[in-house]
Amino acid sequence: MTDQKTEGQRLEDLMTKIDTEMQRLGWTVEQGREHLQKYYGVRSRLLLTEDELDNFLLFLQLSDVESSPKTTS
């Protein structure tokens, strides 16, 4: 018997990790949306593929707090 996660569980894990990284960086929801729009052409993580979510998570993990995007308001 294998301990395979379902696709839904994997996506939920990715979303949780992304939330944690966004908090670490001090990103607002709007900053996250701006990044998704700029690099993926969408405004919601729900519209990303699993690979794109993985890529977004890696980007956040490799980012420093100092290099976080500034709001454009």
C-alpha positions in Angstrom: 0.0 0.0 0.0 1.4 3.4 -1.0 1.0 6.7 0.7 0.1 8.6 -2.4 -1.7 12.0 -2.0 -4.6 12.7 -4.2 -4.3 15.6 -6.6 -6.6 17.7 -4.4 -4.4 17.0 -1.4 -1.3 18.0 -3.3 -2.9 21.2 -4.5 -4.1 22.0 -1.0 -0.6 21.5 0.4 0.8 23.8 -2.3 -1.7 26.5 -1.5 -0.9 26.3 2.2 2.8 26.5 1.5 2.2 29.5 -0.8 0.1 31.2 2.0 3.0 30.7 4.4 5.6 32.1 2.1 3.4 35.1 1.2 3.0 35.8 4.9 6.8 35.5 5.4 7.4 38.0 2.7 4.7 40.3 4.0 2.8 40.1 0.7 -0.8 41.2 0.5 -3.5 39.3 -1.4 -3.3 42.2 -4.0 0.4 41.8 -4.4 0.0 38.1 -5.0 -2.7 38.8 -7.6 -0.4 41.4 -9.3 2.4 38.8 -9.6 0.1 36.1 -10.9 -1.3 38.5 -13.5 2.1 39.7 -14.6 3.8 36.2 -14.9 0.9 33.8 -15.5 -1.9 35.9 -17.0 -4.4 35.1 -14.2 -5.5 36.8 -11.0 -6.2 33.6 -9.0 -4.1 30.7 -7.9 -7.1 28.5 -8.5 -6.5 29.0 -12.3 -2.9 27.7 -12.1 -1.8 24.2 -13.0 0.0 22.1 -10.4 3.3 22.8 -12.1 2.6 26.6 -12.1 1.8 26.5 -8.4 5.1 24.6 -7.8 6.9 27.3 -9.8 5.2 30.1 -7.9 6.0 28.5 -4.5 9.7 28.1 -5.5 9.8 31.8 -6.6 8.4 32.8 -3.2 10.8 30.5 -1.3 13.8 32.0 -3.1 12.6 35.6 -2.5 13.9 37.8 0.2 11.7 40.1 2.3 13.7 43.0 0.9 13.0 42.1 -2.7 9.2 41.9 -2.1 7.1 43.8 -4.6 5.8 47.2 -3.5 2.2 48.1 -3.9 1.5 50.4 -6.8 -1.4 52.3 -5.2 
